[in-house]
Amino acid sequence: MNTPATIMPPTVLAQDDRLRSLRRMKGWALTLLFVVVAGLGLATVMGEHGMWAWIKAFCEAAAVGAVADWFAVVALFRRPLGLPIPHTAIIPSNKNRIADNLAIFVRDHFLEPSVLLDKLSVFDPAMRLAQWLTDPARVHNFVGTARKIGLQAVDFLDDAILQQAFKTLVLDALHRWDAAQSAGQVLALLTREGRHDELLNLALEKLGHLTKYGKTKAKVSDLIARYIKQEWPKVSWAFNLADQVNTIDSISAYLANKINLAMTQEFGDILQNPNHPLRISYGEGVNDFIHKLCVDPDLGQRVQEIKVKIIDHPSVHTYIDGLVHEVKDWLRRDLTREDSRLAQHIQSSLMEIGTKLAADPELRESINGHVLSAAGELVGNLRAGVTEHIAQTIKDWDETKMVREMEVNVGKDLQYIRVSGTLVGGMVGLALYGLGSALTSLMPHIR
């Protein structure tokens, strides 16, 4: 029976590759050190003359360079050979200082409002957004991903426990909601600067328009006739004996005309006169009602009771449950289809926005201005917090783990320095030996 292969995550594989590369370069650097040390020993045995003198000079300087660079590289991460040598294990010993300096560097170079705003202004966010939104392939992929996420969200909300928890959360919030205060604030906003007068004018104009219709007059006349016959049957009976039944209808029509005329005139007076008593009374009544909504505990309690009755009524719960199920079923059916109407509508709307944005430089300039303003304010608010977060996060790192991670990521390049230091040291040794030999040969002639 074959054992299934274990699939390693990409991050683990990448770290393993870096670790192998680091070990390989350490091996090359150490091997090169052994080679030059062996060459130094062999040249010493063979004597300091001829070619062996040059080999000794190269290997001696190369060995010094290799050991010096090994010490420097190791001293960054730990104490060489575990010895308490001053100014070694630089990274773990200065972790807090490194954390503070790195946080300050990020703050000053990435979170400086002026720097960030300069980069954002060059980036032109509005134009980039317009280019993105007018690319059909990108928008199609985005909407497709959003459609799948939406379908998952609908399925997620199918859980009965989640539904009940959500419903309870909403109902609790509604019960805590001060409906009277909210209504008072909304009405105060709606009536600011005399907006309620505009509503009264509109209502009066509509009523005055209705009173001019013949159908309205006929309905008023019919109501008056029925009222007379119902409330004063003896009067109606007397007219019937006199064979003058139509007289009641005539009186009703006459009264209806008079009422309509009086109402039309009254509506006109109210519309034309801003100081009409009825208008003033209406304004005072609205303001008084708004004030009571905000301060009158009795009225607030009555509003609260009405709100609770509505919220807790079984028919309301049944209606909401049915509506939620219908909406979810429709969303599920629509989002399941590749040609989802909702997705198509979103896609066409996004592309329309992109086209409009690309064609309107003033709109882009306005959006860029708002983006820059919001970014500046956001950075100003988050700058100190992000800086502190970066510093504290690094300070909380385990020293051993931090050193290992840094060594795995940059250690390979540092091992190249060891190799280069060995070879450069050897070349410097050859140069110095050659210079010394040249000076020695010139000394007799100088004398």
C-alpha positions in Angstrom: 0.0 0.0 0.0 1.5 3.4 -1.1 1.8 6.1 1.6 0.4 9.4 0.3 3.0 12.1 -0.1 2.8 15.0 2.4 2.3 18.3 0.7 4.2 21.1 2.3 2.9 24.6 2.3 4.7 27.0 -0.1 6.0 29.1 2.8 7.6 26.1 4.5 9.1 24.9 1.1 10.6 28.4 0.5 12.1 28.5 4.0 13.6 25.1 3.6 15.1 26.2 0.2 16.6 29.3 1.9 18.0 27.2 4.8 19.6 24.7 2.3 21.2 27.6 0.4 22.5 29.1 3.6 24.1 25.8 4.7 25.6 25.3 1.3 27.2 28.7 1.3 28.5 28.2 4.9 30.0 25.0 3.6 31.8 26.7 0.8 33.1 29.5 3.0 34.3 27.0 5.6 35.9 24.8 2.9 37.7 27.8 1.5 39.1 28.6 5.0 40.3 25.1 5.4 42.0 25.2 2.0 43.9 28.5 2.7 44.9 27.2 6.2 46.2 24.0 4.6 48.0 26.0 1.9 49.5 28.2 4.6 50.8 25.1 6.5 52.1 23.5 3.4 53.9 26.7 2.3 55.5 27.1 5.7 56.8 23.5 5.6 58.1 24.0 2.0 60.1 27.1 3.0 59.6 30.8 2.3 61.3 31.0 -1.1 60.2 31.1 -4.7 56.6 30.2 -5.5 56.0 29.0 -2.0 56.6 32.4 -0.6 53.9 33.8 -2.8 51.5 31.0 -1.8 52.2 31.6 1.9 51.6 35.3 1.5 48.3 34.7 -0.2 47.1 32.0 2.2 48.2 33.9 5.3 46.3 37.0 4.3 43.3 35.0 3.0 43.1 33.1 6.3 43.1 36.4 8.3 40.4 37.8 6.0 38.3 34.7 6.3 38.5 34.6 10.1 37.8 38.3 10.4 34.8 38.1 8.1 33.5 35.0 9.9 33.8 36.8 13.2 32.0 39.9 11.8 29.1 37.8 10.3 28.7 35.6 13.4 28.8 38.7 15.7 25.7 40.1 14.0 23.6 37.1 15.2 25.3 35.6 18.2 28.5 35.5 20.3 31.4 33.9 18.4 32.2 30.5 20.1 29.9 31.6 22.9 32.5 34.0 24.3 31.3 37.2 26.0 33.1 39.5 23.6 31.8 43.1 23.7 29.8 44.3 20.8 28.8 40.9 19.6 25.3 39.3 19.2 24.4 42.8 17.8 20.9 42.0 16.6 19.5 40.2 19.6 21.3 42.6 22.0 19.8 45.7 20.3 16.4 44.3 19.5 14.5 47.1 21.2 16.6 49.8 19.7 16.2 48.2 16.2 12.5 48.0 16.8 12.2 51.7 17.7 14.5 52.8 14.8 12.6 50.6 12.3 9.2 52.0 13.5 10.5 55.5 13.3 11.9 54.8 9.7 8.4 53.5 8.7 6.7 56.5 10.3 8.9 59.1 8.7 9.2 57.5 5.2 5.9 55.7 4.7 3.5 57.4 7.1 4.6 61.0 6.8 1.4 62.8 5.6 3.2 65.1 3.1 5.2 62.2 1.6 2.2 59.9 1.3 0.0 62.7 -0.2 2.7 63.5 -2.7 2.8 59.9 -3.8 -1.0 59.6 -3.9 -1.3 62.8 -6.0 1.1 61.4 -8.6 -0.7 58.0 -8.5 -4.0 59.7 -9.5 -6.4 57.3 -7.7 -9.5 58.4 -9.6 -7.9 57.8 -13.0 -6.6 54.5 -11.9 -10.0 53.5 -10.7 -11.6 54.6 -13.9 -9.1 52.6 -15.9 -9.8 49.6 -13.8 -13.6 49.9 -14.0 -13.5 50.3 -17.8 -11.6 47.0 -18.2 -14.3 44.4 -19.0 -12.1 41.4 -18.0 -11.2 42.9 -14.6 -14.7 43.9 -13.8 -16.0 40.5 -14.9 -13.5 38.7 -12.7 -14.3 41.0 -9.7 -18.1 40.5 -10.1 -17.6 36.8 -10.5 -15.6 36.6 -7.2 -18.2 38.8 -5.5 -21.0 36.6 -6.8 -19.3 33.5 -5.2 -18.7 35.3 -2.0 -22.3 36.4 -1.9 -23.5 32.9 -2.5 -21.4 31.6 0.4 -22.7 34.4 2.6 -26.3 33.4 1.8 -25.5 29.8 2.6 -23.8 30.9 5.8 -27.0 32.7 6.9 -29.0 29.5 6.4 -27.9 28.3 9.8 -30.9 28.4 12.1 -28.8 29.2 15.1 -27.2 32.1 13.3 -30.5 33.3 12.1 -32.0 33.3 15.6 -28.9 35.0 17.1 -29.1 37.7 14.4 -32.8 38.2 14.9 -32.3 38.4 18.7 -29.5 40.9 18.2 -31.7 43.1 16.0 -34.7 42.9 18.3 -32.6 43.8 21.3 -31.3 46.8 19.5 -34.8 47.9 18.5 -36.0 47.5 22.1 -33.2 49.7 23.4 -33.8 52.3 20.6 -35.4 55.5 21.9 -38.0 55.9 19.2 -39.3 59.2 20.6 -35.9 60.9 20.7 -35.1 59.7 17.2 -38.4 60.8 15.9 -38.0 64.2 17.5 -34.5 64.6 16.0 -35.6 63.5 12.5 -38.6 65.9 12.6 -36.4 68.7 13.8 -34.1 68.1 10.9 -37.1 67.9 8.4 -38.7 71.1 9.7 -35.4 73.2 9.8 -35.5 76.5 7.9 -39.3 76.2 7.5 -39.4 73.0 5.4 -42.7 72.1 7.1 -44.3 75.2 5.6 -43.4 73.9 2.2 -45.1 70.6 3.1 -48.2 72.6 4.2 -48.2 74.6 1.0 -48.1 71.5 -1.1 -51.0 69.9 0.9 -53.1 73.0 0.5 -52.4 73.2 -3.2 -53.5 69.6 -3.6 -56.6 70.1 -1.6 -57.5 73.3 -3.4 -57.1 71.5 -6.7 -59.4 68.7 -5.6 -62.2 71.0 -4.5 -62.4 72.4 -8.0 -63.3 69.0 -9.5 -67.0 68.3 -10.2 -66.6 64.8 -8.8 -65.5 66.2 -5.5 -68.5 68.5 -5.3 -70.8 65.6 -6.2 -69.4 63.4 -3.5 -69.7 66.2 -0.9 -73.3 66.8 -2.0 -74.1 63.1 -1.8 -72.6 63.0 1.7 -74.7 65.9 2.9 -77.9 64.4 1.4 -77.3 61.1 3.1 -76.5 62.8 6.4 -79.8 64.8 6.3 -81.8 61.7 5.5 -80.1 59.8 8.3 -80.1 62.5 11.0 -83.4 64.2 10.2 -85.7 61.5 8.7 -88.8 63.6 9.5 -87.6 66.4 7.3 -86.9 64.0 4.5 -90.4 62.4 5.1 -92.1 65.8 4.9 -90.4 66.6 1.6 -91.5 63.2 0.3 -95.1 64.0 1.1 -94.8 67.2 -0.8 -93.4 65.2 -3.7 -90.3 67.4 -3.5 -87.6 64.7 -2.9 -85.2 66.4 -5.3 -85.3 69.5 -3.0 -82.9 67.7 -0.5 -80.5 67.0 -3.3 -80.7 70.6 -4.5 -80.0 71.8 -0.9 -77.1 69.4 -0.7 -75.6 70.5 -4.0 -76.0 74.2 -2.9 -74.3 73.5 0.4 -71.5 71.5 -1.3 -70.8 74.5 -3.7 -70.7 76.9 -0.7 -68.4 74.5 1.2 -66.1 74.1 -1.7 -66.0 77.8 -2.4 -65.3 78.6 1.2 -62.5 75.9 1.4 -60.9 77.2 -1.8 -60.9 80.8 -0.5 -59.5 79.7 2.8 -56.8 77.6 1.2 -55.8 80.6 -1.0 -55.7 82.9 2.0 -53.4 80.5 3.9 -51.1 80.1 0.9 -50.8 83.8 0.3 -50.5 85.0 3.9 -47.4 83.8 5.7 -48.8 85.1 8.9 -52.2 83.4 8.6 -53.4 82.3 12.1 -53.8 78.7 10.8 -50.3 78.6 9.5 -48.9 80.0 12.7 -50.9 77.6 14.7 -49.7 74.7 12.5 -46.0 75.8 13.0 -46.5 76.1 16.7 -48.1 72.7 16.9 -45.3 71.0 15.0 -42.6 72.6 17.1 -44.5 71.8 20.3 -44.9 68.2 19.2 -41.2 67.9 18.4 -40.3 69.4 21.8 -42.5 67.0 23.6 -41.1 64.1 21.8 -37.7 65.0 23.1 -38.5 66.0 26.7 -42.0 64.7 27.6 -41.6 61.4 29.4 -45.3 60.5 29.1 -45.3 61.0 25.3 -42.0 59.2 25.1 -43.4 56.3 27.0 -46.5 56.1 24.8 -44.3 56.1 21.7 -42.1 53.4 23.3 -45.2 51.3 24.0 -46.4 51.6 20.4 -43.0 50.6 19.2 -42.8 47.5 21.5 -46.3 46.4 20.4 -45.3 46.6 16.8 -41.9 44.8 17.3 -43.4 42.0 19.4 -46.5 41.4 17.4 -46.5 37.8 16.1 -47.6 38.9 12.6 -44.6 41.2 12.3 -42.2 38.4 13.2 -44.0 36.0 10.7 -43.8 38.6 8.0 -40.1 39.3 8.6 -39.2 35.6 8.7 -41.1 35.0 5.4 -39.6 38.1 3.8 -36.1 37.0 4.8 -36.6 33.5 3.4 -38.0 34.8 0.2 -35.1 37.2 -0.3 -32.5 34.5 0.5 -34.1 32.0 -1.9 -34.2 34.6 -4.6 -30.6 35.5 -4.0 -29.5 31.9 -4.0 -31.3 31.1 -7.2 -29.9 34.2 -8.9 -26.3 34.0 -7.6 -26.1 30.3 -8.6 -26.6 31.1 -12.2 -23.6 32.1 -14.3 -25.8 34.8 -16.0 -26.9 36.2 -12.6 -29.1 39.3 -13.1 -27.7 40.9 -10.0 -24.1 40.3 -11.1 -24.9 41.6 -14.6 -26.5 44.7 -13.1 -23.5 45.3 -10.8 -21.1 44.8 -13.7 -22.9 47.2 -16.0 -23.2 49.8 -13.2 -19.5 49.6 -12.3 -18.5 50.0 -16.0 -20.9 52.9 -16.4 -19.3 54.6 -13.3 -15.8 53.9 -14.8 -16.8 55.5 -18.2 -18.3 58.5 -16.5 -15.2 58.9 -14.3 -12.8 58.6 -17.2 -14.7 61.2 -19.2 -15.1 63.8 -16.5 -11.9 65.5 -15.3 -13.7 67.6 -12.8 -15.2 64.6 -11.1 -11.8 62.9 -11.0 -10.3 66.0 -9.5 -13.0 66.1 -6.9 -12.6 62.5 -6.0 -8.8 62.8 -5.8 -9.2 65.8 -3.5 -11.5 63.8 -1.2 -9.1 60.8 -1.2 -6.1 63.0 -0.4 -8.0 64.7 2.4 -9.2 61.4 3.9 -5.8 59.8 3.5 -4.1 62.8 5.3 -6.6 62.7 8.1 -6.4 58.9 8.4 -2.6 58.8 8.4 -2.5 61.6 11.0 -4.8 59.6 13.3 -3.1 56.2 12.7 0.6 57.4 12.5 1.4 57.2 16.2 -0.6 54.0 16.7 1.0 52.1 13.8 4.5 53.2 14.8 3.9 51.9 18.3 2.4 48.7 17.0 5.5 48.0 14.8 7.9 48.7 17.6 6.0 46.6 20.2 5.6 43.7 17.7 9.3 43.5 17.1 10.1 43.8 20.8 7.7 40.9 21.5 9.5 38.6 19.1 11.4 35.7 20.5 15.1 36.6 20.1 16.1 33.1 18.9 13.4 32.9 16.4 14.1 36.5 15.2 17.8 35.7 14.7 17.0 32.5 12.9 14.6 34.2 10.5 17.0 37.0 9.7 19.9 34.7 9.2 17.8 32.5 6.9 16.8 35.5 4.8 20.1 37.4 4.6 22.7 34.9 5.8 23.4 33.5 2.3 24.5 36.9 1.2 26.7 37.3 4.3 28.4 34.0 3.5 29.3 35.4 0.1 31.0 38.2 2.0 33.1 35.5 3.9 34.1 34.0 0.5 34.9 37.4 -1.0 36.8 38.4 2.2 38.9 35.3 1.9 39.8 35.9 -1.7 40.3 39.7 -1.3 42.5 39.1 1.7 44.6 36.7 -0.3 44.9 39.2 -3.1 45.9 42.0 -0.6 48.5 39.6 0.8 50.0 39.0 -2.6 50.1 42.7 -3.3 51.8 43.5 0.0 54.3 40.7 -0.4 55.1 41.9 -3.9 55.4 45.5 -2.7 57.7 44.3 0.1 59.8 42.2 -2.2 60.2 45.2 -4.6 61.2 47.5 -1.8 63.7 44.9 -0.5 65.3 44.6 -4.0 65.5 48.4 -4.3 67.1 49.1 -0.9 70.8 48.3 -2.0 70.5 50.6 -5.0 69.1 53.4 -2.8 72.0 53.1 -0.4 
